[in-house]
Amino acid sequence: MFARLLQTLAVERSYIGNVAKELHARPVGWTVITDPKFSIPIANVTAAVGRDATLTCVVHDLGSYKVAWLRVDTQTILTIQNHVITKNKRIAITYTEKKTWQLRIKDIRETDRGWYMCQINTDPMKSQMGYLDVVVPPDILDYPTSTDMVVREGSNVTLRCAAVGSPAPAIVWRREAGDNISLQDGEQVSSVEGPTFTIPKVNRLHMGAYLCIASNGVPPTVSKRVMLIVHFPPMIWVPNQLVGAVEGQRMTLECHSEAYPKSINYWTREKGDIVPQGGKYEPVLIDNAYKVVMKLSIKVVSQADFGAYKCIAKNSLGETDGTIKLYKLPRSAINSVESTEGKRRTKSRKGSNFHENNDFMDDDMDGSSKRKGKN
């Protein structure tokens, strides 16, 4: 009987001890102790300047603990739970069911690039980080990018193009008109890569507009137009230096000139008198960039029109001229030519423009040409 009583007291003492332990371990309300964990890593985010970005932190079993977002490089607390701590009005926080915490950054700036930390206030603290990469479209700098250039023919020219952006932009040079670019070794290419482009011993064929094009995969691609102007003194080319004509015939004399800055072009007689415009003379200039075709039409050739004519071109760098001699042919020459042409038409049934332009040329000079330039 006594032994059974001692056994009952021992069981009750053990029960009371266990209850005391339970009460000591748990506060009033029986709060459950949790061990929060991150469900998945924070995904890195790439966003363009001016856009919005969202970093997502997913927490499991948060319990009574709190989640905060921090900027790692500055150790700035951005948010705690659903409260924004920073004064940066572009920062916002959203969460769902105390599980998914999203840090939102509006109107992204390049200075927002860096690491961001999602932190749980456990002891010890738990955290994970995600990276925000900010990409910036290319922008061509005014300096040291080349502006329009004026150079002398034969000099060396270097075109420069400086661009910024993230990632660093790639630079390509093209000719605006689509023409090929002549390299030093004579190779013709459609484009040249790199921030600098050198043209050794530049010549008039290099003259024109060049485009510096910068791109880095972030739209928009940008370009800058650089005009290359090559100065050189005038040069004259005379297709036919000796031209024969009969009285009463219409005749056109022709010279070709090249010059830049653009030249002043005119005709003179052998004594230096300028051929006037109007009346029996019709001087015409056909202008194409730095090239000029000079034509002098004589409506009706008379005895006074025979002799030497000079086509003259001059600019600030120099002056040059070409000479054409108009000489008299006998009337029988035109009959002979007409007879020969008539036979030719009968055989080939093709017309001829022999009489329409420079009708008579010395056989020894047929197809000859002359180039002349002066500095």
LINWO-V517307 format. One record per residue. N is the residue number from 1. RES is the residue in one letter. PSI is psi as a letter, one per 30 degrees, with the letter a starting at -180 (* if undefined). OMEGA is omega in degrees with one decimal (none if undefined). Layout:
# LINWO-V517307
n->[N | N]
res->[RES | RES]
psi->[PSI | PSI]
omega->[OMEGA | OMEGA]
This chain:
# LINWO-V517307
n->[1 | 2 | 3 | 4 | 5 | 6 | 7 | 8 | 9 | 10 | 11 | 12 | 13 | 14 | 15 | 16 | 17 | 18 | 19 | 20 | 21 | 22 | 23 | 24 | 25 | 26 | 27 | 28 | 29 | 30 | 31 | 32 | 33 | 34 | 35 | 36 | 37 | 38 | 39 | 40 | 41 | 42 | 43 | 44 | 45 | 46 | 47 | 48 | 49 | 50 | 51 | 52 | 53 | 54 | 55 | 56 | 57 | 58 | 59 | 60 | 61 | 62 | 63 | 64 | 65 | 66 | 67 | 68 | 69 | 70 | 71 | 72 | 73 | 74 | 75 | 76 | 77 | 78 | 79 | 80 | 81 | 82 | 83 | 84 | 85 | 86 | 87 | 88 | 89 | 90 | 91 | 92 | 93 | 94 | 95 | 96 | 97 | 98 | 99 | 100 | 101 | 102 | 103 | 104 | 105 | 106 | 107 | 108 | 109 | 110 | 111 | 112 | 113 | 114 | 115 | 116 | 117 | 118 | 119 | 120 | 121 | 122 | 123 | 124 | 125 | 126 | 127 | 128 | 129 | 130 | 131 | 132 | 133 | 134 | 135 | 136 | 137 | 138 | 139 | 140 | 141 | 142 | 143 | 144 | 145 | 146 | 147 | 148 | 149 | 150 | 151 | 152 | 153 | 154 | 155 | 156 | 157 | 158 | 159 | 160 | 161 | 162 | 163 | 164 | 165 | 166 | 167 | 168 | 169 | 170 | 171 | 172 | 173 | 174 | 175 | 176 | 177 | 178 | 179 | 180 | 181 | 182 | 183 | 184 | 185 | 186 | 187 | 188 | 189 | 190 | 191 | 192 | 193 | 194 | 195 | 196 | 197 | 198 | 199 | 200 | 201 | 202 | 203 | 204 | 205 | 206 | 207 | 208 | 209 | 210 | 211 | 212 | 213 | 214 | 215 | 216 | 217 | 218 | 219 | 220 | 221 | 222 | 223 | 224 | 225 | 226 | 227 | 228 | 229 | 230 | 231 | 232 | 233 | 234 | 235 | 236 | 237 | 238 | 239 | 240 | 241 | 242 | 243 | 244 | 245 | 246 | 247 | 248 | 249 | 250 | 251 | 252 | 253 | 254 | 255 | 256 | 257 | 258 | 259 | 260 | 261 | 262 | 263 | 264 | 265 | 266 | 267 | 268 | 269 | 270 | 271 | 272 | 273 | 274 | 275 | 276 | 277 | 278 | 279 | 280 | 281 | 282 | 283 | 284 | 285 | 286 | 287 | 288 | 289 | 290 | 291 | 292 | 293 | 294 | 295 | 296 | 297 | 298 | 299 | 300 | 301 | 302 | 303 | 304 | 305 | 306 | 307 | 308 | 309 | 310 | 311 | 312 | 313 | 314 | 315 | 316 | 317 | 318 | 319 | 320 | 321 | 322 | 323 | 324 | 325 | 326 | 327 | 328 | 329 | 330 | 331 | 332 | 333 | 334 | 335 | 336 | 337 | 338 | 339 | 340 | 341 | 342 | 343 | 344 | 345 | 346 | 347 | 348 | 349 | 350 | 351 | 352 | 353 | 354 | 355 | 356 | 357 | 358 | 359 | 360 | 361 | 362 | 363 | 364 | 365 | 366 | 367 | 368 | 369 | 370 | 371 | 372 | 373 | 374 | 375]
res->[M | F | A | R | L | L | Q | T | L | A | V | E | R | S | Y | I | G | N | V | A | K | E | L | H | A | R | P | V | G | W | T | V | I | T | D | P | K | F | S | I | P | I | A | N | V | T | A | A | V | G | R | D | A | T | L | T | C | V | V | H | D | L | G | S | Y | K | V | A | W | L | R | V | D | T | Q | T | I | L | T | I | Q | N | H | V | I | T | K | N | K | R | I | A | I | T | Y | T | E | K | K | T | W | Q | L | R | I | K | D | I | R | E | T | D | R | G | W | Y | M | C | Q | I | N | T | D | P | M | K | S | Q | M | G | Y | L | D | V | V | V | P | P | D | I | L | D | Y | P | T | S | T | D | M | V | V | R | E | G | S | N | V | T | L | R | C | A | A | V | G | S | P | A | P | A | I | V | W | R | R | E | A | G | D | N | I | S | L | Q | D | G | E | Q | V | S | S | V | E | G | P | T | F | T | I | P | K | V | N | R | L | H | M | G | A | Y | L | C | I | A | S | N | G | V | P | P | T | V | S | K | R | V | M | L | I | V | H | F | P | P | M | I | W | V | P | N | Q | L | V | G | A | V | E | G | Q | R | M | T | L | E | C | H | S | E | A | Y | P | K | S | I | N | Y | W | T | R | E | K | G | D | I | V | P | Q | G | G | K | Y | E | P | V | L | I | D | N | A | Y | K | V | V | M | K | L | S | I | K | V | V | S | Q | A | D | F | G | A | Y | K | C | I | A | K | N | S | L | G | E | T | D | G | T | I | K | L | Y | K | L | P | R | S | A | I | N | S | V | E | S | T | E | G | K | R | R | T | K | S | R | K | G | S | N | F | H | E | N | N | D | F | M | D | D | D | M | D | G | S | S | K | R | K | G | K | N]
psi->[e | e | e | e | e | e | e | e | e | e | e | e | e | e | e | e | e | e | e | e | e | e | e | e | e | k | l | k | f | h | k | k | k | l | i | k | l | k | e | l | l | k | k | k | k | k | k | l | k | f | a | l | k | k | k | k | k | k | k | k | h | e | b | g | l | l | k | l | k | l | j | e | f | f | h | k | k | e | l | k | b | g | k | k | e | l | f | j | f | f | k | l | k | k | l | k | h | h | e | j | k | k | j | k | k | l | i | k | l | f | f | f | k | a | k | k | k | k | k | k | h | l | j | l | k | k | l | l | l | l | k | j | k | j | k | k | l | l | k | k | k | e | k | g | k | k | a | k | k | k | l | k | k | f | l | k | k | k | k | k | k | k | k | l | l | j | l | k | k | k | k | k | k | l | k | e | f | g | l | l | k | k | l | e | g | f | k | k | l | f | l | k | k | l | f | k | j | k | j | k | i | k | l | f | f | f | k | a | k | k | k | j | k | k | k | g | f | j | l | l | k | l | l | k | k | k | k | j | k | k | k | l | l | l | k | k | k | j | e | j | f | k | k | k | l | l | k | f | l | k | k | k | k | k | l | k | l | k | k | k | l | k | l | k | k | l | k | l | l | f | g | f | k | k | k | l | k | l | b | f | k | i | k | k | k | j | k | j | b | g | k | k | j | k | k | j | k | j | e | j | k | l | e | f | f | k | a | k | k | k | k | k | k | k | a | f | f | a | k | l | l | l | k | k | j | j | l | k | k | l | e | f | e | e | e | e | e | e | e | e | e | e | e | e | e | e | e | f | h | k | l | k | g | e | f | f | c | j | e | k | k | k | e | f | g | k | g | l | l | k | k | k | k | k | *]
omega->[-179.4 | -179.8 | 179.7 | 179.1 | 177.8 | 179.6 | 179.6 | 178.9 | -179.9 | 179.6 | -179.7 | 179.3 | 178.9 | -179.3 | 179.6 | 179.8 | 179.7 | 178.8 | 179.8 | 178.0 | 179.1 | -178.7 | -179.9 | -176.5 | -175.5 | 175.5 | 179.6 | -176.7 | 174.9 | 178.2 | -178.4 | 177.8 | -178.7 | 178.3 | -175.4 | 179.7 | 173.3 | -176.8 | -178.7 | 176.8 | 175.5 | 179.7 | 174.4 | -175.0 | 173.4 | -178.2 | 178.9 | 176.7 | 179.0 | 178.2 | 177.1 | 178.7 | 180.0 | 173.1 | -172.8 | 177.7 | -177.7 | -176.2 | 178.0 | 178.6 | -178.9 | -178.9 | -177.4 | 179.4 | -176.3 | 179.7 | 178.0 | 172.9 | 180.0 | 169.2 | -169.2 | -172.2 | 179.8 | -177.2 | -180.0 | 175.2 | -176.8 | -178.3 | 168.7 | -173.2 | -179.0 | -179.3 | 174.9 | -177.2 | -177.4 | 176.7 | 178.2 | -175.2 | 178.3 | -178.6 | 176.1 | 179.7 | 173.7 | 177.3 | 178.4 | 174.0 | 179.7 | -178.3 | -177.4 | -178.1 | -176.2 | 174.7 | -178.5 | 177.7 | -178.3 | 174.6 | -174.9 | 174.2 | -178.4 | -179.9 | 178.9 | -179.1 | 176.4 | -178.0 | 176.9 | -175.3 | 169.8 | -169.8 | 174.5 | -173.2 | 173.3 | 176.9 | 3.5 | -177.7 | 175.3 | -179.0 | 170.3 | -173.5 | 173.5 | -174.9 | 174.5 | 177.5 | -178.3 | 178.6 | -174.9 | 177.7 | -176.5 | 176.4 | -179.4 | -178.6 | 177.7 | 177.2 | 10.0 | 178.0 | -177.2 | 169.9 | 178.0 | -173.0 | 173.8 | -175.3 | 175.1 | 178.4 | -179.1 | 179.3 | 177.2 | -176.0 | 174.4 | 175.4 | -177.8 | 178.3 | -179.8 | -178.3 | 176.6 | 179.7 | 178.1 | 0.3 | -179.5 | -176.5 | 169.3 | -175.5 | 178.2 | 176.6 | 174.3 | 172.2 | -174.7 | -177.9 | 179.6 | 179.1 | 176.2 | 176.9 | 179.6 | 177.7 | -176.2 | -178.3 | 178.5 | 179.7 | 177.5 | -179.0 | -179.7 | -178.5 | 177.5 | -178.6 | 175.6 | -177.0 | 177.9 | -177.3 | -175.4 | 175.5 | 177.9 | 178.1 | -176.6 | 176.2 | -173.9 | 179.3 | 177.7 | -175.2 | 178.7 | -177.5 | 176.4 | 179.6 | 169.4 | -175.1 | -178.7 | 179.1 | 177.6 | 180.0 | 177.5 | -177.3 | 4.1 | 168.7 | -177.3 | 179.6 | 174.6 | -177.9 | 177.6 | -178.9 | 177.1 | -179.5 | -178.1 | 178.9 | 176.0 | -178.9 | -176.9 | 174.1 | -178.4 | 173.6 | -178.8 | -178.6 | -178.5 | -176.5 | 177.3 | -178.0 | 179.0 | 179.8 | 173.6 | 179.2 | 178.9 | -177.7 | 170.8 | -174.8 | 176.7 | 175.0 | -172.9 | 172.4 | 175.0 | 178.6 | 174.8 | 179.7 | 170.7 | 6.2 | -175.7 | -174.1 | 167.9 | -175.2 | 177.3 | -179.0 | 172.5 | 171.1 | -172.4 | 178.7 | 176.7 | 179.0 | 178.5 | 178.2 | -176.7 | 175.8 | -178.1 | -178.1 | -176.6 | -178.3 | 178.0 | 174.8 | -178.4 | 175.4 | 175.1 | -170.1 | 175.5 | -177.3 | -178.2 | -179.1 | 178.6 | 171.0 | 179.7 | 178.0 | 175.5 | 179.4 | 173.4 | -171.5 | 179.4 | -177.3 | 175.7 | -178.4 | -177.5 | -176.4 | -179.4 | -178.2 | -175.8 | 175.1 | 177.1 | 169.8 | -172.5 | 175.3 | 179.4 | 170.5 | -175.1 | -177.0 | -179.8 | -178.2 | 176.7 | 179.8 | 174.1 | -176.0 | 174.2 | 178.4 | 176.6 | -177.1 | -172.7 | 173.7 | 176.8 | -179.7 | -179.1 | -179.0 | -179.2 | 176.7 | 179.4 | -179.8 | -179.8 | 178.5 | 179.5 | -179.8 | 178.8 | 177.5 | -178.8 | 179.0 | -179.3 | -177.3 | -172.6 | -175.2 | 176.9 | 179.1 | 177.5 | 177.2 | -175.0 | -176.8 | -172.1 | -176.4 | 177.4 | -163.4 | -174.7 | 179.8 | 175.7 | -177.6 | -178.2 | -176.2 | -176.3 | 178.3 | 179.9 | 177.8 | -179.2 | 172.8 | -177.4 | 177.1 | 177.9 | 172.2 | none]
